[in-house]
Amino acid sequence: MSDAIKRVRRFNRAVTAAVGALDESFLGRGRPLGSARVINAIGQGRTDVAVLREYLGVETSLMSRLLRGLEDEGLVETVVSTHDARRRVAHLTKAGKSEFQAYERLSNAQARTLLAKHARPDELLAAMDLVASALGRDRVVIDETDPRDEAAKSCLAAYYEEIRSRFEHGFDVARSRDPLAEQMIRPRGAFLVAWSDDLPVGCVGLKGDRHGMAEIKRLWVAPSARGIGLSKRLMAAAEGIARELSIQVLRLDTNRALPEAKQLYLKTGWKEIDRFNDDPYADSFFEKRL
């Protein structure tokens, strides 16, 4: 057995023990982790049973057993959807909501205790983010949102901070061709945020001009979520919306300090062109015809 395999298996055992995955009474609430996760997912708003099953990654038969057990406890009610009779939705009862809140308090306390025990909590969190992104890559979703929303602003702040540290002469957003929010909202454009569970881990903007042309702006992926193809997914999603908006030509600019970005564009059909704007931070320019 290789050292790498041993390390992965050690990690699996450590996590299983730390989270109480094998406990018959997860966090002391009288039911195993599987049932607790169903309560959590419903409490977080995943009420469609099909969506719930996909999110938890369980088979239909197991999902049915878990829901039936929680129904017997009086914590969950499952009914036919009022919008589609072929679908079922699950809701927490009053007792179920109380149990959800109890799990929230205990889980938060468990997390605080784990971080408090480590001498370098920031490094521990960074490692956790990396692992969570790697293991949850297939569950990352991309949503269209208002660029003025908190999640979007959080991504943009992280983007600005990173390029400020990477650009040779720093970065001042006031000097760049920063797009207005209205230019990244339909019908002119769009702004996309990638989510790993409830954490934003990436973004991209589509800045439109209503004349069949648009620019890709502010492509960013959190360091912990790099290497799983998320940049390519964000770009593809932005291109898809551009087609919906009847945009025929896309353009973008980048800086030599971001060679991985330039490599991505060249691999996905973008062609390098002459300068098309006066952004002082841009030194490479690309175009893609849809």
Backbone as numpy.savetxt, mean C-alpha at the origin, in Angstrom:
# Nx Ny Nz CAx CAy CAz Cx Cy Cz
21.08 -28.45 4.62 20.23 -27.26 4.62 21.12 -26.01 4.62
20.87 -25.07 3.70 21.70 -23.87 3.60 21.44 -22.94 4.77
22.41 -22.05 5.00 22.29 -21.07 6.08 21.09 -20.16 5.84
20.85 -19.79 4.59 19.71 -18.90 4.28 18.39 -19.56 4.65
18.24 -20.84 4.33 17.01 -21.56 4.65 16.83 -21.65 6.16
17.91 -21.93 6.87 17.83 -22.01 8.33 17.37 -20.68 8.92
17.87 -19.59 8.37 17.52 -18.27 8.89 16.05 -17.95 8.64
15.56 -18.33 7.45 14.14 -18.11 7.16 13.26 -18.91 8.12
13.63 -20.17 8.34 12.83 -21.02 9.21 12.90 -20.55 10.67
14.05 -20.07 11.09 14.15 -19.50 12.43 13.23 -18.30 12.57
13.21 -17.45 11.53 12.33 -16.28 11.53 10.87 -16.70 11.64
10.48 -17.71 10.86 9.09 -18.19 10.89 8.70 -18.67 12.29
9.60 -19.40 12.92 9.30 -19.90 14.27 9.20 -18.76 15.28
10.10 -17.79 15.14 10.11 -16.66 16.07 8.82 -15.85 15.97
8.38 -15.60 14.74 7.16 -14.81 14.54 5.94 -15.57 15.03
5.89 -16.86 14.72 4.77 -17.69 15.17 4.62 -17.64 16.69
5.75 -17.75 17.38 5.72 -17.72 18.84 5.38 -16.34 19.37
5.97 -15.30 18.75 5.79 -13.93 19.25 4.35 -13.46 19.13
3.68 -13.80 18.04 2.30 -13.31 17.85 1.27 -14.25 18.46
1.69 -15.39 18.96 0.74 -16.31 19.56 -0.11 -17.03 18.54
0.47 -17.33 17.38 -0.29 -17.96 16.30 -0.85 -19.32 16.69
-0.19 -20.04 17.61 -0.64 -21.37 18.00 -1.46 -21.38 19.29
-1.65 -20.21 19.87 -2.42 -20.13 21.12 -3.89 -20.41 20.86
-4.50 -21.22 21.71 -5.94 -21.46 21.60 -6.73 -20.23 22.03
-6.10 -19.39 22.84 -6.75 -18.16 23.29 -5.84 -16.99 22.95
-5.96 -16.49 21.71 -5.11 -15.40 21.24 -5.35 -14.14 22.05
-4.29 -13.60 22.63 -4.33 -12.41 23.48 -5.29 -12.57 24.66
-5.53 -13.83 25.02 -6.34 -14.11 26.20 -7.82 -13.85 26.03
-8.32 -13.82 24.79 -9.74 -13.51 24.55 -10.58 -14.76 24.30
-10.02 -15.95 24.43 -10.83 -17.15 24.37 -11.02 -17.76 23.00
-10.33 -17.26 21.99 -10.47 -17.84 20.64 -9.11 -17.75 19.93
-8.86 -18.60 18.94 -7.56 -18.61 18.26 -7.36 -17.40 17.34
-6.14 -17.31 16.82 -5.77 -16.17 15.98 -6.66 -16.03 14.75
-7.03 -17.15 14.13 -7.84 -17.08 12.91 -9.14 -16.33 13.14
-9.84 -16.66 14.21 -11.10 -15.98 14.52 -10.87 -14.51 14.86
-9.77 -14.24 15.56 -9.45 -12.86 15.92 -9.18 -12.03 14.67
-8.53 -12.61 13.70 -8.24 -11.88 12.46 -9.50 -11.58 11.67
-10.48 -12.47 11.72 -11.75 -12.21 11.05 -12.44 -11.01 11.71
-12.45 -10.99 13.04 -13.06 -9.86 13.76 -12.35 -8.56 13.38
-11.02 -8.60 13.34 -10.25 -7.41 13.00 -10.56 -6.93 11.59
-10.58 -7.85 10.63 -10.81 -7.47 9.24 -12.20 -6.86 9.04
-13.20 -7.45 9.67 -14.55 -6.89 9.56 -14.60 -5.53 10.24
-13.97 -5.43 11.40 -13.94 -4.17 12.11 -13.25 -3.06 11.34
-12.30 -3.45 10.47 -11.59 -2.48 9.63 -12.36 -2.14 8.36
-13.55 -2.73 8.19 -14.39 -2.36 7.05 -14.47 -3.37 5.93
-13.84 -4.52 6.06 -13.91 -5.54 5.00 -15.10 -6.45 5.29
-16.27 -6.02 4.88 -17.49 -6.72 5.23 -17.96 -7.71 4.16
-17.60 -7.49 2.91 -17.96 -8.43 1.85 -17.22 -9.74 2.11
-17.95 -10.84 2.20 -17.33 -12.11 2.58 -16.28 -12.56 1.57
-16.53 -12.33 0.28 -15.55 -12.72 -0.74 -14.27 -11.89 -0.59
-14.43 -10.60 -0.34 -13.28 -9.72 -0.13 -12.55 -10.13 1.15
-13.31 -10.44 2.17 -12.75 -10.87 3.45 -11.91 -12.14 3.28
-12.45 -13.10 2.56 -11.75 -14.37 2.33 -10.46 -14.15 1.56
-10.52 -13.29 0.53 -9.32 -13.02 -0.27 -8.28 -12.29 0.56
-8.71 -11.34 1.37 -7.77 -10.58 2.19 -7.06 -11.49 3.19
-7.80 -12.39 3.81 -7.21 -13.28 4.81 -6.47 -14.46 4.17
-6.73 -14.70 2.89 -6.04 -15.79 2.20 -6.47 -17.16 2.66
-7.77 -17.35 2.91 -8.27 -18.64 3.39 -9.25 -19.23 2.38
-9.44 -20.54 2.44 -10.37 -21.22 1.54 -11.81 -20.94 1.97
-12.72 -21.15 1.03 -14.13 -20.86 1.29 -14.67 -21.66 2.48
-14.30 -22.94 2.56 -14.81 -23.78 3.64 -14.33 -23.29 5.01
-13.05 -22.89 5.10 -12.53 -22.38 6.37 -13.18 -21.05 6.71
-13.38 -20.19 5.71 -14.04 -18.91 5.96 -15.42 -19.13 6.53
-16.14 -20.09 5.98 -17.49 -20.39 6.47 -17.46 -20.87 7.92
-16.49 -21.73 8.25 -16.39 -22.24 9.62 -16.05 -21.12 10.61
-15.15 -20.24 10.22 -14.77 -19.14 11.09 -15.95 -18.20 11.34
-16.68 -17.88 10.28 -17.84 -17.00 10.44 -18.94 -17.65 11.26
-19.14 -18.96 11.02 -20.17 -19.67 11.77 -19.85 -19.68 13.26
-18.57 -19.88 13.60 -18.18 -19.87 15.00 -18.42 -18.52 15.65
-18.12 -17.44 14.92 -18.32 -16.10 15.46 -19.80 -15.75 15.54
-20.58 -16.29 14.61 -22.05 -16.11 14.70 -22.60 -16.80 15.93
-22.11 -18.00 16.21 -22.57 -18.74 17.39 -22.23 -18.00 18.68
-21.14 -17.23 18.65 -20.76 -16.43 19.82 -21.56 -15.13 19.92
-22.33 -14.84 18.88 -23.08 -13.59 18.88 -22.25 -12.37 18.55
-21.12 -12.59 17.86 -20.23 -11.48 17.54 -20.38 -10.98 16.11
-20.90 -11.82 15.24 -21.00 -11.49 13.82 -22.38 -11.87 13.29
-22.89 -11.06 12.38 -24.11 -11.38 11.63 -23.75 -11.39 10.15
-24.16 -12.44 9.43 -23.91 -12.54 8.00 -25.23 -12.53 7.26
-25.35 -11.59 6.30 -26.60 -11.44 5.56 -26.31 -11.32 4.07
-27.38 -11.44 3.27 -27.25 -11.26 1.82 -27.09 -9.77 1.52
-26.19 -9.46 0.60 -25.95 -8.07 0.23 -27.21 -7.44 -0.37
-27.50 -6.22 0.00 -28.66 -5.51 -0.56 -28.38 -5.05 -1.99
-27.10 -5.04 -2.39 -26.73 -4.60 -3.73 -26.58 -5.76 -4.72
-26.33 -6.96 -4.20 -26.10 -8.12 -5.06 -26.47 -9.38 -4.28
-27.58 -10.00 -4.65 -28.09 -11.16 -3.92 -27.15 -12.35 -3.97
-26.16 -12.31 -4.86 -25.21 -13.42 -4.96 -24.08 -13.30 -3.93
-24.02 -12.16 -3.27 -22.92 -11.92 -2.33 -23.43 -11.81 -0.90
-22.54 -12.16 0.05 -22.87 -12.04 1.47 -21.97 -11.01 2.12
-22.52 -10.35 3.13 -21.74 -9.38 3.88 -21.81 -9.73 5.36
-20.74 -9.44 6.07 -20.66 -9.75 7.51 -20.51 -8.45 8.29
-21.27 -8.34 9.38 -21.20 -7.16 10.23 -20.96 -7.59 11.67
-20.25 -6.75 12.41 -20.07 -7.01 13.83 -21.31 -6.58 14.59
-21.73 -7.41 15.52 -22.82 -7.03 16.42 -22.27 -6.05 17.46
-23.11 -5.60 18.35 -22.65 -4.73 19.43 -21.56 -5.42 20.24
-21.78 -6.71 20.54 -20.76 -7.47 21.28 -19.50 -7.65 20.43
-19.68 -7.82 19.12 -18.54 -7.97 18.22 -17.69 -6.71 18.16
-18.36 -5.55 18.15 -17.62 -4.28 18.13 -16.83 -4.10 19.42
-17.42 -4.51 20.52 -16.72 -4.44 21.80 -15.49 -5.34 21.80
-15.64 -6.54 21.20 -14.51 -7.48 21.12 -13.43 -6.93 20.20
-13.84 -6.31 19.12 -12.89 -5.68 18.20 -12.05 -4.63 18.93
-12.70 -3.80 19.72 -11.98 -2.76 20.47 -11.04 -3.37 21.49
-11.46 -4.47 22.11 -10.59 -5.14 23.09 -9.33 -5.67 22.40
-9.49 -6.28 21.23 -8.34 -6.76 20.48 -7.42 -5.61 20.07
-8.02 -4.48 19.69 -7.22 -3.32 19.31 -6.33 -2.86 20.45
-6.91 -2.76 21.64 -6.15 -2.31 22.80 -5.02 -3.29 23.13
-5.34 -4.57 23.12 -4.33 -5.58 23.46 -3.24 -5.67 22.40
-3.60 -5.57 21.14 -2.62 -5.64 20.06 -1.69 -4.43 20.10
-2.25 -3.26 20.37 -1.42 -2.06 20.49 -0.44 -2.19 21.65
-0.92 -2.71 22.75 -0.06 -2.90 23.92 1.05 -3.90 23.62
0.69 -4.99 22.91 1.69 -5.99 22.54 2.78 -5.37 21.66
2.37 -4.52 20.70 3.33 -3.87 19.81 4.24 -2.93 20.58
3.66 -2.14 21.48 4.48 -1.22 22.27 5.51 -1.97 23.12
5.09 -3.09 23.70 5.99 -3.88 24.53 7.14 -4.44 23.71
6.83 -4.95 22.53 7.87 -5.51 21.66 8.91 -4.46 21.29
8.46 -3.25 20.93 9.39 -2.19 20.56 10.20 -1.71 21.76
9.55 -1.66 22.91 10.23 -1.17 24.12 11.35 -2.10 24.56
11.24 -3.36 24.22 12.26 -4.34 24.63 13.52 -4.27 23.78
13.44 -3.60 22.62 14.58 -3.60 21.70 15.38 -2.31 21.85
16.71 -2.45 21.81 17.59 -1.29 21.98 17.55 -0.35 20.77
17.16 -0.88 19.59 17.12 -0.07 18.37 15.75 -0.22 17.70
14.72 0.36 18.30 13.35 0.17 17.79 13.14 0.65 16.36
13.83 1.72 15.95 13.67 2.22 14.59 14.18 1.20 13.57
15.31 0.56 13.89 15.85 -0.46 12.99 14.93 -1.67 12.96
14.35 -2.00 14.11 13.42 -3.13 14.17 12.19 -2.84 13.31
11.66 -1.63 13.40 10.50 -1.25 12.59 10.82 -1.29 11.10
12.00 -0.81 10.74 12.40 -0.83 9.33 12.47 -2.27 8.80
13.00 -3.17 9.64 13.06 -4.58 9.24 11.66 -5.17 9.11
10.77 -4.81 10.03 9.39 -5.28 9.97 8.70 -4.79 8.70
8.92 -3.51 8.36 8.32 -2.95 7.14 8.78 -3.71 5.90
10.07 -4.02 5.86 10.63 -4.74 4.72 10.00 -6.13 4.59
9.89 -6.84 5.70 9.32 -8.18 5.68 7.83 -8.13 5.33
7.11 -7.18 5.93 5.68 -7.08 5.66 5.40 -6.79 4.19
6.22 -5.92 3.59 6.04 -5.61 2.17 6.34 -6.82 1.30
7.39 -7.56 1.66 7.76 -8.74 0.87 6.70 -9.82 0.95
6.21 -10.08 2.16 5.21 -11.14 2.34 3.83 -10.71 1.85
3.56 -9.42 1.88 2.23 -8.94 1.49 2.19 -8.32 0.12
3.16 -8.61 -0.72 3.25 -7.96 -2.04 1.99 -8.16 -2.88
1.37 -9.34 -2.78 0.18 -9.60 -3.59 -1.07 -8.93 -3.04
-0.97 -8.37 -1.84 -2.13 -7.69 -1.25 -2.02 -6.16 -1.31
-0.94 -5.66 -1.92 -0.83 -4.21 -2.09 -1.85 -3.75 -3.11
-2.63 -2.76 -2.76 -3.66 -2.23 -3.67 -3.33 -0.79 -4.03
-3.75 -0.38 -5.21 -3.51 0.98 -5.69 -4.86 1.67 -5.84
-5.01 2.78 -5.13 -6.27 3.53 -5.14 -6.04 4.93 -5.68
-7.04 5.43 -6.39 -7.03 6.82 -6.84 -7.52 7.70 -5.70
-6.82 8.80 -5.45 -7.19 9.65 -4.32 -6.90 11.10 -4.65
-7.39 11.98 -3.81 -7.13 13.41 -3.96 -5.70 13.68 -3.49
-4.89 14.38 -4.29 -3.50 14.64 -3.88 -3.38 15.51 -2.64
-4.50 16.05 -2.17 -4.49 16.85 -0.94 -4.84 16.03 0.29
-5.20 14.74 0.09 -5.51 13.88 1.23 -4.25 13.60 2.05
-4.46 13.19 3.30 -3.33 12.98 4.21 -2.37 11.92 3.70
-2.91 10.81 3.17 -2.04 9.74 2.68 -1.18 10.23 1.52
-1.79 10.99 0.61 -1.04 11.53 -0.52 0.04 12.49 -0.05
-0.31 13.38 0.88 0.66 14.34 1.40 1.80 13.64 2.14
1.47 12.54 2.82 2.51 11.77 3.51 3.50 11.18 2.51
2.99 10.62 1.42 3.87 10.06 0.38 4.72 11.15 -0.26
4.10 12.28 -0.57 4.84 13.36 -1.21 5.93 13.92 -0.29
5.62 14.03 1.00 6.62 14.51 1.95 7.83 13.57 1.99
7.56 12.26 1.97 8.64 11.28 1.97 9.43 11.35 0.67
8.74 11.56 -0.44 9.39 11.70 -1.75 10.33 12.91 -1.74
9.83 14.07 -1.28 10.65 15.28 -1.24 11.87 15.10 -0.35
11.66 14.45 0.79 12.76 14.24 1.73 13.85 13.37 1.10
13.43 12.33 0.37 14.41 11.43 -0.23 15.21 12.12 -1.33
14.52 12.82 -2.23 15.27 13.44 -3.33 16.11 14.61 -2.82
15.68 15.22 -1.72 16.49 16.28 -1.12 17.84 15.72 -0.68
17.83 14.49 -0.19 19.08 13.87 0.28 19.89 13.28 -0.86
19.25 12.98 -1.99 19.96 12.31 -3.09 20.45 13.28 -4.16
19.75 14.39 -4.36 20.17 15.33 -5.39 21.46 16.03 -4.95
22.33 16.29 -5.90 23.64 16.87 -5.61 23.54 18.20 -4.86
22.58 19.02 -5.23 22.44 20.33 -4.60 21.14 20.43 -3.81
20.65 19.31 -3.30 19.43 19.33 -2.52 18.20 19.55 -3.38
17.08 19.86 -2.74 15.83 20.03 -3.49 14.94 21.02 -2.76
14.43 21.98 -3.50 13.48 22.97 -2.99 12.23 22.88 -3.85
11.15 22.39 -3.26 9.94 22.17 -4.06 9.44 23.46 -4.68
9.72 24.61 -4.08 9.27 25.89 -4.62 9.95 26.22 -5.95
11.13 25.64 -6.20 11.86 25.90 -7.45 11.51 24.89 -8.54
10.86 23.79 -8.17 10.55 22.75 -9.15 9.22 23.06 -9.83
8.94 22.32 -10.88 7.65 22.46 -11.56 6.62 21.60 -10.84
6.30 22.00 -9.61 5.39 21.22 -8.78 3.97 21.36 -9.32
3.30 20.26 -9.66 1.97 20.36 -10.24 0.93 20.81 -9.22
-0.05 21.57 -9.68 -1.18 21.94 -8.84 -2.05 20.71 -8.61
-2.71 20.68 -7.45 -3.57 19.54 -7.13 -4.65 19.36 -8.20
-5.20 20.48 -8.70 -6.28 20.40 -9.69 -5.83 19.73 -10.98
-4.52 19.76 -11.24 -4.00 19.13 -12.46 -3.89 17.62 -12.31
-4.02 17.11 -11.08 -3.91 15.67 -10.84 -5.23 15.11 -10.30
-6.34 15.68 -10.76 -7.68 15.21 -10.42 -8.47 15.12 -11.72
-9.29 14.10 -11.86 -10.12 14.00 -13.06 -10.99 15.25 -13.22
-11.26 15.68 -14.46 -10.95 15.00 -15.73 -9.57 15.33 -16.30
-8.75 16.10 -15.57 -7.45 16.47 -16.14 -6.39 15.40 -15.88
-6.41 14.81 -14.70 -5.39 13.82 -14.36 -5.84 12.97 -13.20
-4.88 12.48 -12.42 -5.22 11.60 -11.29 -4.02 11.49 -10.38
-4.27 11.06 -9.15 -3.19 10.78 -8.21 -3.46 9.43 -7.58
-2.45 8.57 -7.58 -2.60 7.20 -7.11 -1.72 6.96 -5.89
-2.27 6.22 -4.92 -1.53 5.83 -3.73 -1.58 4.32 -3.61
-0.44 3.71 -3.34 -0.36 2.26 -3.11 -0.44 2.00 -1.61
-1.27 1.03 -1.25 -1.50 0.72 0.16 -1.08 -0.71 0.48
-0.33 -0.86 1.57 -0.05 -2.17 2.14 -0.82 -2.23 3.45
-1.95 -2.95 3.44 -2.92 -2.87 4.53 -3.32 -1.41 4.70
-3.08 -0.80 5.86 -3.51 0.58 6.06 -2.35 1.56 6.02
-1.22 1.16 5.42 -0.06 2.04 5.31 0.20 2.41 3.85
0.32 3.71 3.53 0.66 4.11 2.17 2.14 3.84 1.90
2.43 3.14 0.79 3.82 2.75 0.51 4.29 3.21 -0.87
3.50 4.03 -1.55 3.93 4.49 -2.86 2.91 5.44 -3.46
3.34 6.19 -4.47 2.41 7.12 -5.12 2.93 7.46 -6.52
2.04 8.03 -7.32 2.40 8.59 -8.62 1.29 9.55 -9.03
1.69 10.62 -9.70 0.72 11.59 -10.18 0.64 11.62 -11.69
-0.55 11.89 -12.21 -0.77 12.08 -13.64 -1.28 13.51 -13.80
-0.42 14.38 -14.33 -0.73 15.80 -14.47 -1.18 16.07 -15.90
-2.47 16.34 -16.08 -3.03 16.54 -17.41 -3.24 17.99 -17.77
-3.33 18.27 -19.10 -3.53 19.65 -19.56 -4.78 19.83 -20.41
-5.61 18.76 -20.50 -6.87 18.78 -21.27 -6.63 18.85 -22.78
-5.42 18.66 -23.24 -5.14 18.75 -24.68 -4.50 17.46 -25.20
-4.83 16.34 -24.58 -4.32 15.07 -25.07 -2.91 14.75 -24.64
-2.37 15.55 -23.70 -1.01 15.30 -23.22 -1.00 15.40 -21.69
-0.14 14.60 -21.07 -0.03 14.64 -19.61 1.39 14.26 -19.21
1.74 14.59 -17.97 3.05 14.25 -17.42 2.90 13.31 -16.23
3.82 12.38 -16.11 3.93 11.54 -14.92 4.78 12.31 -13.91
4.25 12.47 -12.71 4.94 13.24 -11.68 4.99 12.46 -10.36
6.06 12.69 -9.61 6.17 12.25 -8.22 6.00 10.75 -8.03
6.66 9.98 -8.89 6.67 8.52 -8.68 7.58 8.22 -7.49
7.01 7.56 -6.48 7.79 7.23 -5.28 7.29 5.91 -4.70
8.24 5.11 -4.21 7.92 3.87 -3.50 8.74 3.86 -2.22
8.12 3.52 -1.12 8.82 3.45 0.17 9.98 2.46 0.07
11.10 2.76 0.70 12.25 1.85 0.64 11.90 0.42 1.00
11.00 0.24 1.96 10.64 -1.11 2.39 9.84 -1.87 1.33
9.24 -1.14 0.38 8.40 -1.79 -0.63 9.08 -1.87 -2.00
10.37 -1.59 -2.04 11.09 -1.67 -3.31 11.52 -3.11 -3.59
11.63 -3.42 -4.88 12.05 -4.75 -5.26 10.91 -5.73 -5.46
9.64 -5.24 -5.34 8.49 -6.14 -5.52 7.65 -5.74 -6.73
8.20 -4.87 -7.59 7.51 -4.49 -8.82 6.47 -3.41 -8.65
6.50 -2.68 -7.55 5.45 -1.70 -7.29 5.56 -0.46 -8.18
6.78 -0.03 -8.48 6.95 1.12 -9.39 6.32 0.84 -10.75
6.55 -0.36 -11.25 5.98 -0.73 -12.55 4.46 -0.78 -12.48
3.91 -1.27 -11.36 2.46 -1.31 -11.19 1.86 0.09 -11.15
2.52 0.98 -10.43 2.03 2.36 -10.33 2.04 3.03 -11.71
3.12 2.83 -12.45 3.21 3.43 -13.78 2.14 2.86 -14.71
1.93 1.55 -14.64 0.91 0.93 -15.49 -0.48 1.45 -15.14
-0.74 1.64 -13.85 -2.04 2.16 -13.42 -2.23 3.58 -13.91
-1.19 4.40 -13.85 -1.27 5.78 -14.33 -1.51 5.81 -15.83
-0.83 4.92 -16.57 -1.03 4.86 -18.01 -2.46 4.41 -18.34
-3.00 3.50 -17.54 -4.37 3.05 -17.76 -5.36 4.19 -17.61
-5.18 5.00 -16.60 -6.08 6.15 -16.41 -5.89 7.17 -17.53
-4.64 7.35 -17.98 -4.40 8.26 -19.10 -5.20 7.84 -20.32
-5.25 6.56 -20.59 -6.04 6.07 -21.72 -7.52 6.34 -21.51
-8.00 6.15 -20.27 -9.40 6.44 -19.97 -9.73 7.91 -20.23
-8.76 8.79 -20.01 -8.97 10.23 -20.19 -8.63 10.69 -21.60
-8.42 9.73 -22.51 -8.12 10.01 -23.92 -6.82 10.81 -24.09
-5.86 10.55 -23.22 -4.55 11.17 -23.35 -3.70 10.32 -24.30
-3.12 10.97 -25.30 -2.36 10.23 -26.30 -0.85 10.23 -26.04
-0.37 11.25 -25.34 1.08 11.38 -25.14 1.37 11.62 -23.67
2.31 10.85 -23.14 2.78 11.04 -21.77 4.23 11.49 -21.80
4.57 12.37 -20.87 5.95 12.81 -20.73 6.36 12.77 -19.27
7.66 12.75 -19.04 8.17 12.84 -17.67 9.61 13.31 -17.72
10.08 13.78 -16.57 11.48 14.15 -16.45 12.06 13.51 -15.19
13.38 13.39 -15.15 14.03 12.80 -13.99 15.42 13.39 -13.84
16.11 12.95 -12.82 17.44 13.47 -12.48 18.46 12.33 -12.48
19.68 12.64 -12.81 20.74 11.62 -12.88 20.97 10.92 -11.54
20.52 11.54 -10.46 20.69 10.92 -9.14 19.72 9.78 -8.92
18.81 9.55 -9.89 17.81 8.48 -9.77 17.97 7.50 -10.93
19.10 6.81 -11.01 19.33 5.92 -12.16 18.33 4.78 -12.24
17.80 4.32 -11.10 16.82 3.24 -11.14 15.54 3.67 -11.83
15.18 4.97 -11.70 13.99 5.49 -12.38 14.20 5.48 -13.90
15.36 5.97 -14.32 15.66 5.99 -15.75 15.65 4.58 -16.32
16.19 3.63 -15.59 16.20 2.24 -16.04 14.79 1.70 -16.20
13.91 2.03 -15.25 12.52 1.59 -15.32 11.85 2.14 -16.58
12.05 3.42 -16.88 11.40 4.02 -18.03 11.88 3.39 -19.33
13.17 3.17 -19.44 13.71 2.58 -20.67 13.21 1.16 -20.88
12.98 0.43 -19.77 12.52 -0.95 -19.88 11.03 -1.06 -20.17
10.28 0.02 -19.99 8.82 -0.05 -20.13 8.30 0.81 -21.29
9.15 0.99 -22.29 8.66 1.59 -23.53 8.77 3.09 -23.65
9.44 3.75 -22.73 9.61 5.20 -22.82 10.83 5.52 -23.69
10.74 6.62 -24.43 11.83 7.05 -25.30 12.40 8.38 -24.80
13.73 8.45 -24.75 14.36 9.68 -24.29 14.21 10.76 -25.36
13.86 11.97 -24.94 13.63 13.09 -25.86 14.39 14.32 -25.37
14.30 15.40 -26.14 14.93 16.65 -25.75 14.17 17.29 -24.58
14.83 18.21 -23.91 14.21 18.93 -22.80 12.90 19.58 -23.25
11.86 19.44 -22.42 10.57 20.05 -22.74 10.07 21.00 -21.65
10.87 21.20 -20.60 10.46 22.16 -19.57 11.70 22.84 -18.99
11.46 23.78 -18.07 12.57 24.53 -17.48 12.82 24.15 -16.03
12.42 22.95 -15.63 12.65 22.50 -14.27 14.16 22.42 -14.01
14.68 23.17 -13.02 16.12 23.17 -12.80 16.69 21.86 -12.28
15.83 20.96 -11.80 16.30 19.69 -11.23 16.29 18.56 -12.26
15.68 18.79 -13.40 15.56 17.72 -14.41 16.72 17.77 -15.40
17.26 16.60 -15.73 18.31 16.55 -16.76 18.10 15.41 -17.76
17.03 14.63 -17.58 16.65 13.59 -18.55 15.16 13.69 -18.79
14.75 13.50 -20.06 13.36 13.73 -20.43 12.88 12.56 -21.30
11.64 12.12 -21.04 11.11 10.94 -21.71 9.68 11.18 -22.22
9.32 10.36 -23.22 7.97 10.44 -23.78 7.48 9.05 -24.12
6.17 8.86 -24.00 5.55 7.59 -24.37 4.22 7.89 -25.04
4.04 7.33 -26.23 2.79 7.50 -26.96 1.88 6.30 -26.69
0.66 6.60 -26.32 -0.29 5.55 -25.93 -1.13 5.09 -27.12
